[in-house]
Amino acid sequence: MALSDSQIRALKATDRRQKKSCGESLFLIVEPASKGGGKSFFGRFRFPPGRQGRELEIRIGPYGKGPGKWSLKSAREEWKRLRAWSREHNRDPRELRKEEKEGPIQVSTGPTLAEVCDSYCQKSKNKTIEEYRRILFGDALPILNGDLPVEHFSWDYKQRMGKTGRELVMDYYEAIDSRAPVQADKVLMVLRNVFNHAIDKGWLERNQNPALNPLSKKPKAPAVPHPTLPWDQLPKFFAALEKNEGNASVVMLCAVKVVFMTFLRVGSMAPMRWDELDEKKDLWTIPADRMKTKKTHLVPMTNQLWEVFDLLRTVNGDNEFVFASPRRKEQGHMNPYSINQHFIRMGFKGMQTAHGLRRTALTAGQDVLRLPAEVIQRQMAHAVGDKIRQAYDHSTMLDERREFMIKWCDALVEQGLIT
């Protein structure tokens, strides 16, 4: 039975070399653990075709993501391409790969894709440019191969592997779209901006942007607000949190409580460091580079917040990160998206998200606590008023915000939050 991609990922190296069928005479080899346990694809083919032909083994390449590596899908496509070419030209399929490898290389004097991405990020004034940089340098470039000249990604440019720049970009987009459509659209938008920047600079010809929206893409559905529980359903949520049937870590439980009390974006909260807390001023100062507004944000501390942070200090006090995670040693802190994953494990999929708590705070803050929206929005780091007011009004309303935070945390405790 042919392997699936998930089965390939799950395969473990043993003390022997393993050979697994991927269907249509394509195979996966898993090297012994003593030789590193690497995985690679090869195809088996008779040439000339027929029973009298010699059986050939044609190596496709190593399994994985990144330059020079092959996913199951791309390996199957390459194997199909080699066999079709061999039958059409009546030639050994290995000759095609040899010709492509030894063929003339187009000389390029322009920048690489990675250099264009860096140029775009330095030029952009978009407030979310740090997120764009992460998308480009952390996700896209390792897959697309950022060391190639940007002109090799032109819509019509055919690379040695037989695919055009458009096909490479769309393969990458579709791989993300199959599991995270919203993220896929964002990635494609960022890449489209990068290639438009290359066109503006004269590094790429007009009408050759490979990241244009696919014509077959369905119209976007109307925006749906992040789900959040009604105020009277919070006791049920807090009871489930304390029951902890998913056996979550202390760090995760504390992170959920902090995000409820502060309604911060998870990307702003998760990388928190201990030196951001000021006990004398009773403030938590979040650096500008972690805020969507690119402005330093102040969170007035409450007794409940201090209690949670005191517990975290007993767990992670030796680490610079408040929400340190042993599973993400290379990053140091917990994955921001793991909070929403925990909500799902608790049984609240489609009912509660971390971002949805911002809607809870603004709604319940007015309806339950009877406090003005402007105070709550300032604590949410929202811009208040028109551009003229934003230019002239630099007040912080810190005392009013502190009063709101105290009342907000007290109200959550009344709803069942335990700190």
N, C-alpha and C positions, 0 to 999 in steps of 0.2 A: 504494500500500500504506500502511495506517495506521501512523502513528508510534507507537513505544513510549516510555515515560518516559525510559529510558536514551538513546534516540536523540535525544530533545528536549534532554536535558542536554548531549549531545555536539555539537549544532549550533553552528557558529561563524558570527558575523556576517561578511558580505562587503561589497562596495561597492554591492550592490543589495538591494532589499527581497525577502525570500523568503516564499513561501506554501506550507505543507505540510499535507497532509490528515491528520486524526486519525480519520477514519471518521465515517459518518453525518452528513455535511455540517458537521462541526466542523473548523475549520482553525486552524493555528498561524501567526502572522506573526512573522518575524524582521526587525527593522528594520536598515537599513544600519549599518555600523560608524561612519559619520560622524554618525549620530543616536543613538549609544549602544548599538546592537545589542540592544535590549530584545526580549523575547519575550512575545506575548500571544495569547489565544484569541478567536475569533469564530465564530459560526455563520451559515449561510446557509439562508434559509427563505422559501417562497412563501406569501404571504397575500393574499387568501383562498387556501386550498389548491387545487392544480391548476395546469394550464399557463397559465391566464389570470391567475393571481395575480401580484402584484408581488413581485419578488425582494428580500428584505430582508437586510441584514447586521447581526447583533446581537452587539455586543461582550460577551464574558464577563468578561475582565479579564486582568491580567498573570500570566505563569507564574512559579511559585516557591513558596517557603515563607514563612509569616508572615501577619500581618493584611493583608487586601485582596488576597492573591495566591491563585492557583489551581494545584493539581496537575493532572496529566492526568486522574486519576480524578475529582476534584471537578468539573473543567470538563465532563467527559462527563455527570456526574450533573445538573449545572445545566442543560446543554443539553437533556437528556432531560426535565427538569422543565418548562422553558419551552415546549417543543413540545407536551407532553401538556396543559398548561394551555390553550394556544392552541386546540388541537383540541376540548377539552371545552367551552370557553366561546365559541368562534368569535370570538376577539379577537386583535388584534395582540400577539404575545408581548412586545413592548417595553413594553406597557401594564402588565404585571405588575411588571416591574422598577421602572417609574416609581412605581406605587402603593406598592410596598414601600419605596422610597426616601423618598417624601413622606408615608408613613403616620405615625400618631401614635407618638411615642416614649414608652415607659414611663419615667416619672420614678423614679429610684432614689436613695434617701438612704443606702444601705448602702455598704460598702467595695467596692473593685474586687477582682478575683481576685488581682492582684499584691499588694495590701495584705493580703489574707487569708493568702497564702503567707508573707509576711514576718512576720505575727503568729504563724503556726504555727511557723516556724523559731525565732523568739525564745523561744517558750514551751517548745518541745520539749527534752527532756533526752536524746534518743536519741544514742548515741555516733556514729552515722553522719549526723548532721544536716547536716554540710557537704556530704556527697554528695547528700543530699536537696535542699539549696539549689541545687546545681549542676543537678540534674535539673529543678527547677522553673524557675529563672530563666534557665538556659542553654539548655534544650531545650523545655520544655512551654509556657511563657508566650508566647514569640515565635510559636508555632503557634496556640495557642488564643486569643490576644489578651488578655493580662492586664489591659488598660486597661478592659475591660468590667466592669460590676457583677457581683459573684459570683452574684447571684440570676438573672442571665441564663444561668447554667449549670445551673439547676435541671433535674431530669429532664424535666419536662413543658414548660418554657419554650421557646417557638418563636421563634427569632431571625429577622431579616429575610430571611436567605438560605433560609429554609424548613425549617431543621433544628432539632431540639430540642437542649437541652444534653446530653442523654444521647447523641444521635447524634454530636455534635461530639467528645465525649470518646472514644466508641468508635471513631470514624474515626481519631483520633490513635493510640489503643491498637493497632488492627489494622494500621496502617501500620508500627508498630514490631514487632508480633508476627510479621509475615511474614518478617522477616529476623533478629530476635533475641528469641525467645519469653521467655527468662529476664528480659532487660532490660525487656520489655513488662510482665511481671507486676510487676516492681519499680516501674515508673513508675505503673502503675495503683494500686498499694498506696499510694504516696506521695500521689497525687491524692485517693484515698479518705480518707486521714488529714486532708488539707487541708479537704475538704468536710465531714467530721465535725466538725472544729474550727469551721467556719462555723456548723454546726447548733448546737453547744454554745454559741456566742456569740449565737445568735438572728439571725444574718445570713441563714440559709437555713432553709426550713421542713423539718420532719421528713419522712422518707420521700422526700426529693427529691435524695439524693446521687446524682449521675450516674456516679460511678466505681465502683459496685458490680461485683463479678465477673460476667462474662457467664454465663448459665445453660448455654450451649452449650459452655463451656470444658471440655476434657477434664481428668480428674483428673491431678494432677501425678505424674510418674514418681518413683520413689524417688531420693533424692539420690545422685549418683555422685561419688566423690572425684575431685579434679583429677588427670589422668593424669601419671605420672612414670615415667621409665625405671628399670629395676633397676640396682643399683650396678654390676654387671659390664657394663652396656651404655653406661656413660658414656664409655669410650674412643672408641667409635664416634661419639658425639655431638661430643666435643671435636675429633676428626679432621675432621668435617664443618664445624665452626665455623671451623677454621683454613683449610680449603680455600676457604671463602667463595665458592662458586659463584654465590651471589646478588648478589655485589659489594656487600655491605653496607658502610656507612661505618665509620670507626674508632670513632665514638661508639657505634654500635649494637653492634659487637663487644665493646667495653669494657663496655657496659651488661649484656650477657649474662653476661660473666665476673663482674661485681660481683654480679648477682642470684644467681648460683650460689654465690658465696663468702659472701654475707650472708643469702640466702633471705628478703629483705625483700619486702613487698608492693610491687608496681610503683608504686602511687600514692604510697607513702612515699619511694621511691628516686628517681624521675625528676626531681622538682623540687629536688634537692640543690643547695646553694650552696657555694662554696668556703669561706666563713667558718664552715661547720659542722665543718671539720677542725681539730683541735688537735694539732700535731706534738709539742709538749712532753709532753702527756698521752697521746699515741698513741691518740686517741679521735675518733670521729665522733659528733656529737650531733645527733639528729634532733628537731626541734621537736615539741611535743605536738600542734599542730594538723594535723600530717601523719600522726599515728598513730591507728589505730583505737581504741586504749585512751585517747586524749586525755592521754597522759602522755609526757614526754620520754623518748626511748630512746637508749641508748648502744651503739655498735658498737665493740668493741676492734679496733684496726687490726692488720694483719699485714703482713709484707714483701710478700706477693703483692698485697694491696690497694693498698699504697703504689705499687708498680710500675705498676699499671693507672692510678691517679690521676695519676702523673707523666706518663704518656703522654697522658692527657686534658688535662693542663695545657698541653702543647705545642700541642694542637688548639684548646681552648676557654678557655685561660687568661685571655684578655681579656674573657670573658663572665662575669657573676655566677653563671651556672648551670654546673655541672660537666658535665651531659649536655645542653648547648645544641644546638639544632637550627635550622639556617637555614630549614627548611621551615615552622617554627612561630614566626615572629618575634613574632607578637602575644602568644604565651604565653611564649616565651623558651626553654623546655626541650622535650625530646623528648616525644612522645605516649607515656604509660605503656603503652598497649595495643599499641604497635608491637613490643614484645619478643616477645609471643606470635605476632604476625604473622610475625616473622622465623623463629620455630621452625617455622611452617607452611611457609615458603619453603625451609627447610632440608630438608624432607621428613619432619618429625616430628609432623605433624598427628595428634591423638588419642593421641600417645605421651608428649608432654612439654609442660607449661605452666609459666609462672613460679611460679604459686601452688603447683603440685605439688612444687616444690623444698622447700617447708616439710615435706612428708611425707618427702622423701628425707633431709633433715637429721635429723629426729627418729628415723627408722628406722635409717639408717646410723650416726648418731651413737652409738646404743646397740649395734647389732649389729657394726659394724666398729671403731669407736673405743673401745667399751666404757666410755662415759661415762654418768653418771646422767641420766635423762630430765629431772629438775628443772632442771639447769644448762642444758640445751638449750632447754627451754621458756621459761626466763627470757630467753635470748638471742632467742627468737622473739617476745618481748613477750606471752607468754601469762600469764593470771592463774593462779597456782599455789595449790592448796588451796581450802578452803571460804571463805565470806564472812568468818567470824570471823578466820581466819588472814590473809586479805588485808587486814583492817582493822588488825591488829597487827604483822604481819611486813613491815617495809619494807626488809629487807636486799636488796642488789643482787647479791651473789656475783660481783662484777666480776672478781676474780682467777681464779675457776674458769671464768668465761665466756671470759676471755682465753685460758686454756689450751685450752679447747675450740675457739675460733676458729683458733688456731695449728695445732692438730692437724687441724682440718677442712680448712683451706686446703692444708696439706701433703698430705693424703690426696687432694684433688682434683688436685693437680699429679701425684701418682703415677698417677692415672687418665687423665692426658693433658692437663689444663688448662695452657695456656701463657700466662704473664703477661709 
